[in-house]
Amino acid sequence: IEMPESTRERPVLEINMNLVERKTGGFSAGGGISAAQGGSDGPFPAFIGSCSYSQRNLFGLNQKFSASIEMGTVDSLFRIHHTDPWVMGDTYRTSRTVSIQNTRSSGSAVHGKAVDSQTEESETGLSIGRLLT
């Protein structure tokens, strides 16, 4: 539809579109048996499982969020990640990313450590970015 303020030198059009936003989140889960995490107790000594959730448009603000957990008989991993691409509507488009992770590992021979050793590591990260103009 041509608008009344449209001129030959500066044409102006009005375009109307009906859009349907697709789902922006996801959930997954899984499990199995691992020979790498062998043990001797219980009917499933090498059971492993995982679960994760992600959202690409949290609160309708284009924020990204993900959380995941992986648990085994011996090893485990937990992660949370959140990104806000435009912190509080900042005109300079300051973004913030926060990451938290906790890992417990058996230190098996795969990692070059004694089979009976165990390590636990926690990591936290903060990243701030700003658009340069």
Beta strands, then each sheet from edge to edge (+ up, - down):
strand 1: 25-33
strand 2: 47-58
strand 3: 63-72
strand 4: 76-84
strand 5: 95-105
strand 6: 119-129
sheet 1: 1+ 2- 3+ 4- 5+ 6-
end
